[in-house]
């Protein structure tokens, strides 16, 4: 199990690094980057299936492993007499490292999957408790997109920011504060409808499944985060085709100011965090372009498949030992079959001599003397007592010791072979560590690209702040000009001059119209000053 987990770690790391690099280097538009990361997630999910059932590309790079034949050996055989004070004890074997790794991986996979399932259950409860949205501005914003199947639009008291989830046609949940701001309806609905149209929630589910399988790989977590961020940027790009960028950025900043980080099975529209600054910078500086470039995406997917397929099929093994053919030894001659001999019949007893009735019967012969007891046995009162026999026991002990020495020599030989096998396994682990170092270097390179992109985003954000501050100053100057014009229109001579100028241009303007225009210009100048103050405050907050 440990070898399988190490192989999956290395292979998933290489696929994740390739997907991140292609997303950052080849794909430039947010929509294309999101599609490349989606393909990476799908390949990560297919990796265990290809490893288990696909063809193997075996490379014999490791040294050959000599087979070790372990033959059963008898150390001692015989019968043991009952011995006083002899006890037998046993112990439970400790689990191996492979078993511990399998348990750890199972626990991690269950925790990640259970966390996502709990998020889906929470969203289901929120949707069931939410009420339908009856505000005309929000319903018209949904109808403006003309969806084939209209999504459910609900208002939830538990949600802190607008979000969408579920299979098409999907569900759009609005928090109560956003529901009370109908001016943000076009921006919010355009963003959430982009998520539903692209099927972002389905790929979020697939990404969480990949996390459950490869939770031990930090690069897979990086792919998951990048997929969420790129999906949000893609939804922004699609929404900017329908909503003014300043209105959209203002709505996004307002949502982020009150949104709280919630761990759910869906991504909120404006979750607080460093990614929000990058999104606002792209909204204010980049040209919105939500069109896909199929050639770029197909090229990236082809490169991913070309890299992932041999990686999944690669299996590093040991070389097959070259065993020379030994000449056949002559077969030993067969022993002659033993000849069965019939047992000799005992001789017949002699016939008793004939006697007459006059002769007296012969006296019975004297009984033979009892045999002498063997060495080490004495007789006392007709009872034989064992007194010695140490030589026999010493011979058995020496024979058992000789067998034990032979068994120890054989055990030392087996231990040497086991050490050789362990050395080969260490070499294999060294090769795996080299592959892991390669993956780590690739991850460092990807992080370096990410840092460069972050610095560029900060630079773009600084430029956006400067542009926003400059726009606020321009709005203030325009408001001051409007205010001065409104004051001059209070002068009858200036109104007469304006009437003459308009008459010369072919326009007809009355004195009453110019008198009414002056206060309106002053009020519009005040409104423009307030908008300039809001824009300057947003520029300061973005810093």
C-alpha positions in Angstrom: 0.0 0.0 0.0 2.9 2.4 0.8 4.3 1.9 -2.7 0.9 2.6 -4.3 0.4 5.8 -2.4 3.9 7.0 -3.2 3.3 6.3 -6.9 -0.1 8.1 -6.8 1.6 11.1 -5.1 4.3 11.4 -7.7 1.9 10.9 -10.7 -0.8 13.3 -9.4 1.9 15.9 -8.6 3.2 15.8 -12.2 -0.3 16.1 -13.7 -1.2 19.0 -11.3 2.1 20.8 -12.1 1.5 20.4 -15.8 -2.1 21.7 -15.5 -1.1 24.7 -13.4 1.8 25.6 -15.8 -0.4 25.3 -18.9 -3.1 27.4 -17.3 -0.6 30.2 -16.4 1.6 30.2 -19.5 -0.6 29.1 -22.5 -4.1 30.2 -21.6 -4.4 34.0 -21.2 -8.1 34.6 -20.9 -9.9 33.7 -17.7 -12.4 31.4 -19.5 -9.5 29.4 -21.1 -7.6 29.1 -17.9 -10.7 27.8 -16.2 -11.2 25.2 -18.9 -7.6 24.0 -18.7 -7.9 23.5 -14.9 -11.2 21.6 -15.5 -9.4 19.2 -17.8 -6.7 18.8 -15.1 -9.3 17.8 -12.5 -10.8 15.2 -14.9 -7.4 13.7 -15.6 -6.7 13.5 -11.8 -10.0 11.6 -11.4 -9.1 9.2 -14.2 -5.6 8.5 -12.9 -6.5 5.7 -10.4 -8.7 4.0 -13.1 -5.9 4.1 -15.7 -3.4 2.8 -13.1 -5.7 -0.1 -12.1 -7.0 -1.2 -15.4 -4.9 0.4 -18.1 -1.9 -1.0 -19.9 1.5 -0.9 -18.1 4.6 0.8 -19.4 7.2 -1.1 -17.3 10.7 0.3 -17.1 13.3 -2.2 -15.7 15.5 0.4 -14.0 16.1 -1.2 -10.6 18.7 -3.9 -10.1 17.4 -7.5 -10.3 16.1 -9.2 -7.3 17.3 -12.7 -6.7 14.5 -15.0 -5.6 15.0 -16.3 -2.1 13.8 -19.8 -1.7 13.0 -20.5 1.9 12.7 -24.2 2.6 11.2 -25.5 5.8 13.9 -27.0 8.1 13.5 -29.3 11.0 15.5 -28.2 14.0 14.6 -31.0 16.3 12.1 -33.8 16.4 11.1 -36.1 19.1 8.9 -36.4 22.1 9.1 -34.1 25.1 8.3 -35.4 28.5 6.2 -33.3 30.8 8.3 -30.7 32.6 7.4 -28.8 35.7 7.3 -25.0 35.5 7.0 -24.8 31.6 4.8 -21.9 30.4 3.7 -20.9 26.9 3.1 -17.2 26.1 2.0 -15.4 22.9 1.8 -11.8 21.6 -0.3 -9.9 19.0 1.6 -8.7 15.9 1.8 -4.9 15.5 0.3 -3.4 12.3 2.7 -2.8 9.5 3.5 0.6 7.9 1.5 -0.3 4.9 -1.6 -0.9 7.0 -1.1 2.3 8.9 -0.8 4.3 5.7 -3.9 2.7 4.3 -5.9 3.6 7.4 -4.5 7.2 7.3 -5.5 7.6 3.6 -9.0 6.2 4.2 -9.5 8.6 7.2 -8.4 11.6 5.1 -10.6 10.7 2.1 -13.6 10.2 4.4 -13.1 13.5 6.1 -12.8 15.5 2.9 -15.8 13.8 1.3 -17.8 14.2 4.6 -17.0 17.9 4.8 -18.3 18.5 1.2 -21.4 16.4 1.8 -22.1 18.5 5.0 -21.8 21.6 2.8 -24.3 20.3 0.3 -26.7 19.4 3.1 -26.4 22.9 4.5 -27.2 24.4 1.1 -30.2 22.1 0.8 -31.5 23.3 4.2 -30.9 27.0 3.3 -32.8 26.5 0.0 -35.7 24.7 1.7 -36.0 27.5 4.3 -35.6 30.4 1.8 -38.5 32.4 0.4 -39.1 33.2 -3.3 -37.9 36.7 -4.4 -40.8 38.9 -5.4 -38.9 42.2 -6.0 -39.4 43.2 -9.6 -35.8 44.4 -10.2 -34.4 41.0 -9.4 -37.0 39.0 -11.4 -36.5 41.3 -14.5 -32.7 40.8 -14.2 -33.2 37.1 -14.5 -35.6 37.4 -17.4 -33.2 39.7 -19.2 -30.8 36.7 -19.7 -33.6 34.6 -21.4 -32.5 31.3 -19.9 -34.0 28.1 -21.4 -34.8 26.9 -17.9 -35.3 29.6 -15.3 -33.2 29.0 -12.1 -34.8 29.2 -8.7 -34.4 32.7 -7.2 -34.6 32.5 -3.4 -33.8 34.9 -0.5 -32.0 33.3 2.5 -31.4 34.7 5.9 -28.4 32.4 6.6 -26.5 33.4 3.4 -24.0 36.3 3.7 -23.4 36.8 0.0 -25.1 35.9 -3.3 -24.2 32.4 -4.5 -25.4 29.7 -6.9 -25.4 26.0 -6.7 -27.0 22.8 -7.9 -27.5 21.0 -11.2 -29.1 23.0 -14.1 -31.3 25.0 -13.9 -29.7 25.6 -10.5 -30.5 27.8 -7.5 -29.5 31.4 -6.8 -29.5 32.4 -3.1 -29.5 36.1 -2.2 -28.8 37.4 1.3 -31.2 39.8 2.9 -28.9 42.9 2.6 -28.3 42.3 -1.1 -32.0 41.8 -1.7 -32.5 45.3 -0.3 -30.2 46.8 -2.9 -32.1 46.4 -6.2 -29.5 48.6 -8.0 -27.0 45.7 -7.8 -29.4 43.2 -9.4 -28.0 43.4 -13.0 -24.4 42.8 -11.8 -25.2 40.0 -9.3 -27.6 38.1 -11.6 -25.2 38.4 -14.6 -22.4 36.9 -12.4 -24.5 34.0 -11.1 -26.1 33.2 -14.4 -22.6 33.0 -15.9 -21.8 30.3 -13.2 -25.0 28.4 -14.0 -24.5 28.6 -17.8 -20.9 27.3 -17.6 -21.8 24.5 -15.1 -19.1 25.7 -12.6 -20.8 23.9 -9.7 -20.5 20.5 -11.4 -16.7 20.9 -11.8 -16.5 22.1 -8.2 -18.0 18.7 -7.2 -15.4 16.9 -9.4 -12.6 19.0 -7.9 -13.7 18.0 -4.3 -13.7 14.3 -5.4 -10.2 14.7 -6.6 -9.3 16.3 -3.2 -10.8 13.3 -1.5 -8.6 10.9 -3.5 -5.4 13.0 -3.4 -5.8 14.9 -0.1 -2.2 14.1 0.8 -0.9 16.1 -2.2 -0.6 19.9 -1.7 -0.4 20.5 -5.5 -4.0 19.1 -5.9 -5.2 21.6 -3.3 -3.5 24.3 -5.3 -5.4 23.1 -8.5 -8.6 23.3 -6.5 -8.0 26.8 -5.3 -6.9 28.0 -8.7 -10.0 26.5 -10.3 -12.3 28.4 -7.9 -10.5 31.7 -8.6 -10.3 31.3 -12.3 -14.0 30.3 -12.4 -14.9 33.6 -10.6 -12.7 35.6 -13.0 -14.4 33.9 -16.0 -17.9 34.8 -14.6 -16.7 38.4 -14.1 -15.6 38.5 -17.8 -18.9 37.2 -19.0 -20.8 39.6 -16.7 -18.8 42.6 -18.0 -20.2 42.0 -21.5 -23.6 43.1 -20.1 -22.9 45.4 -17.2 -20.8 48.6 -17.0 -17.4 47.9 -15.3 -17.7 50.7 -12.8 -21.2 49.6 -11.7 -20.0 46.0 -11.5 -16.8 46.8 -9.5 -18.9 49.0 -7.1 -21.3 46.1 -6.5 -18.4 43.7 -6.0 -16.7 45.9 -3.4 -20.0 46.5 -1.6 -20.6 42.7 -1.4 -17.1 41.9 -0.2 -17.3 44.5 2.6 -20.0 42.6 4.4 -19.4 39.0 3.2 -18.1 36.5 5.8 -15.9 33.5 4.9 -18.2 30.4 5.0 -17.0 26.9 4.1 -19.8 25.6 1.9 -20.1 23.4 -1.2 -20.4 26.6 -3.4 -18.3 29.7 -4.0 -19.7 33.1 -3.0 -19.7 35.9 -5.5 -17.5 38.2 -3.4 -15.7 36.3 -0.7 -13.2 38.4 1.2 -9.5 37.7 0.5 -6.5 38.6 -1.5 -8.1 37.3 -4.7 -10.7 40.1 -4.6 -8.0 42.8 -5.2 -6.8 40.9 -8.3 -10.4 40.6 -9.6 -11.1 44.3 -9.1 -7.8 45.1 -10.8 -8.7 43.0 -13.8 -12.2 44.5 -13.9 -10.9 48.1 -13.9 -7.9 47.6 -16.3 -8.4 44.6 -18.6 -10.6 44.7 -21.6 -13.5 42.3 -20.9 -13.3 39.3 -23.3 -15.5 36.3 -22.4 -15.0 34.4 -25.7 -13.3 31.1 -25.7 -10.4 30.2 -27.9 -11.0 26.6 -28.7 -7.6 26.1 -30.3 -5.7 27.2 -27.2 -7.9 25.0 -24.9 -7.6 22.0 -27.2 -3.9 22.4 -27.4 -3.6 22.5 -23.6 -5.8 19.5 -23.2 -3.8 17.5 -25.8 -0.6 18.4 -23.9 -2.2 17.3 -20.6 -3.3 14.0 -22.1 0.1 13.4 -23.7 1.8 13.9 -20.3 -0.8 12.2 -18.1 -1.1 9.0 -20.2 2.5 7.7 -20.0 2.7 9.0 -16.4 -0.3 6.9 -15.4 1.0 3.8 -17.2 4.6 4.1 -16.0 5.7 1.4 -13.6 9.3 1.1 -12.5 10.4 -2.4 -11.7 13.5 -4.6 -11.3 15.4 -6.2 -14.2 14.9 -9.9 -14.8 18.1 -11.8 -13.6 19.9 -13.7 -16.4 20.2 -17.2 -15.1 22.7 -19.4 -17.1 21.6 -22.9 -18.0 23.4 -25.5 -16.0 24.3 -28.9 -17.5 22.0 -31.7 -16.6 23.4 -33.9 -13.9 23.3 -37.7 -14.6 20.6 -39.5 -12.9 21.7 -41.7 -10.0 21.3 -45.5 -10.6 18.2 -46.9 -9.2 18.6 -49.1 -6.2 17.6 -52.7 -6.7 14.2 -53.6 -5.3 14.4 -55.5 -2.1 13.6 -59.2 -2.4 10.8 -60.2 0.0 11.8 -63.2 2.0 9.4 -65.5 3.6 9.9 -65.7 7.4 11.4 -69.0 8.6 9.0 -71.2 10.4 10.0 -72.1 13.9 11.3 -75.7 14.3 8.8 -78.2 15.6 9.2 -79.1 19.2 10.7 -82.6 19.9 8.2 -85.4 20.6 8.1 -86.4 24.3 9.8 -89.7 25.1 7.6 -92.7 25.6 7.2 -94.0 29.0 5.4 -96.8 30.7 3.0 -96.8 33.5 5.6 -98.5 35.7 8.1 -95.6 35.4 7.7 -92.7 37.7 7.4 -89.3 36.1 10.7 -87.3 35.8 11.3 -84.4 38.1 10.6 -81.0 36.6 13.7 -79.0 35.5 14.9 -76.2 37.7 13.8 -72.7 36.6 16.5 -70.5 34.9 18.2 -67.7 36.8 16.7 -64.3 36.2 18.7 -62.0 33.9 20.9 -59.4 35.3 19.4 -55.9 35.3 20.8 -53.5 32.7 23.3 -50.8 33.6 21.9 -48.1 35.7 19.0 -50.2 37.1 19.0 -51.8 40.6 16.5 -54.1 42.2 15.1 -53.6 45.7 12.5 -56.0 46.9 11.4 -57.0 43.4 11.2 -53.3 42.2 13.5 -51.9 39.5 14.8 -48.4 40.2 16.4 -46.2 37.4 19.7 -44.7 38.6 21.7 -43.5 35.6 21.5 -43.3 31.7 23.4 -39.9 31.5 25.4 -41.0 28.4 22.3 -41.5 26.3 20.9 -38.1 27.3 24.3 -36.4 26.6 24.3 -38.0 23.1 20.8 -36.6 22.4 21.8 -33.2 23.6 24.9 -33.1 21.5 22.9 -34.1 18.4 20.2 -31.4 19.1 22.9 -28.8 19.6 24.5 -29.7 16.2 21.1 -29.4 14.6 20.6 -26.0 16.3 24.0 -24.8 15.0 23.0 -25.8 11.4 19.7 -24.0 11.8 21.5 -20.8 13.1 23.9 -20.9 10.1 20.9 -21.2 7.7 19.2 -18.4 9.5 22.3 -16.2 9.1 22.3 -17.0 5.4 18.7 -16.0 5.1 19.3 -12.8 7.0 22.1 -11.9 4.5 19.8 -12.4 1.6 17.1 -10.3 3.3 19.7 -7.5 3.8 20.5 -7.6 0.1 16.8 -7.3 -0.7 16.4 -4.4 1.7 19.3 -2.6 -0.1 17.5 -3.0 -3.4 14.4 -1.6 -1.9 16.3 1.4 -0.6 17.6 2.1 -4.1 14.0 2.0 -5.4 13.0 4.5 -2.7 15.9 6.7 -3.7 14.6 6.7 -7.3 11.1 7.7 -5.9 12.7 10.5 -3.9 14.4 11.8 -7.0 11.0 11.9 -8.7 9.5 13.7 -5.7 12.3 16.3 -5.8 11.6 16.9 -9.5 7.9 17.4 -8.7 8.8 19.8 -5.8 11.1 21.8 -8.2 8.2 22.1 -10.6 6.0 23.3 -7.8 8.5 25.9 -6.8 8.6 27.1 -10.4 4.8 27.3 -10.4 4.8 29.3 -7.2 7.4 31.7 -8.7 5.1 32.3 -11.7 2.3 32.9 -9.2 4.4 35.5 -7.3 5.2 37.3 -10.5 1.5 37.3 -11.5 0.7 38.7 -8.0 3.2 41.5 -8.4 1.8 42.4 -11.8 -1.7 42.4 -10.2 -0.6 44.7 -7.4 1.0 47.0 -10.0 -2.2 47.0 -12.0 -4.2 47.7 -8.8 -2.0 50.6 -8.0 -2.6 52.0 -11.5 -6.3 51.5 -11.0 -6.2 53.4 -7.7 -4.4 56.3 -9.5 -7.0 56.2 -12.3 -9.9 56.2 -9.9 -8.4 59.1 -7.9 -7.8 61.0 -11.2 -11.4 60.3 -12.2 -12.6 61.7 -8.9 -10.7 64.9 -9.5 -12.1 65.2 -13.0 -15.6 64.8 -11.6 -15.0 67.5 -9.0 -13.8 69.9 -11.6 -16.8 69.2 -13.8 -19.1 69.7 -10.8 -17.5 73.1 -10.1 -18.0 74.2 -13.7 -21.6 73.1 -13.6 -22.1 75.1 -10.3 -20.5 78.3 -11.8 -22.7 78.0 -14.9 -25.8 77.6 -12.7 -24.9 80.8 -10.8 -24.2 82.8 -13.9 -27.7 81.8 -15.2 -29.2 83.8 -12.3 -27.9 87.0 -14.0 -30.5 88.4 -16.6 -27.8 89.9 -18.8 -26.0 86.5 -19.0 -29.3 84.8 -19.8 -30.0 87.3 -22.6 -26.5 86.7 -24.0 -27.1 82.9 -24.0 -30.5 83.4 -25.8 -28.8 85.4 -28.5 -26.1 82.8 -29.0 -28.6 80.0 -29.3 -30.7 82.1 -31.7 -27.6 82.5 -33.9 -27.1 78.7 -33.9 -30.7 78.2 -34.9 -31.9 77.1 -31.4 -34.8 78.6 -29.5 -34.3 79.0 -25.7 -36.6 81.1 -23.5 -35.6 83.1 -20.5 -37.7 80.9 -18.2 -36.0 77.8 -19.3 -32.6 79.2 -18.6 -33.8 80.5 -15.2 -35.0 76.9 -14.3 -31.8 75.3 -15.6 -29.6 77.2 -13.1 -30.8 75.4 -9.9 -30.8 72.1 -11.7 -27.2 72.5 -12.7 -26.3 73.3 -9.1 -28.1 70.2 -7.8 -26.4 68.0 -10.4 -23.1 69.5 -9.4 -23.7 68.5 -5.8 -24.6 64.9 -6.9 -21.5 64.8 -9.0 -19.4 65.9 -6.0 -20.9 63.1 -3.9 -20.1 60.5 -6.6 -16.5 61.8 -6.7 -16.2 61.4 -3.0 -17.5 57.8 -3.2 -15.0 57.0 -6.0 -12.1 58.5 -4.0 -13.2 56.5 -0.9 -13.3 53.3 -3.0 -9.8 54.1 -4.3 -8.6 54.5 -0.8 -10.2 51.2 0.3 -8.7 49.3 -2.6 -5.3 50.3 -1.3 
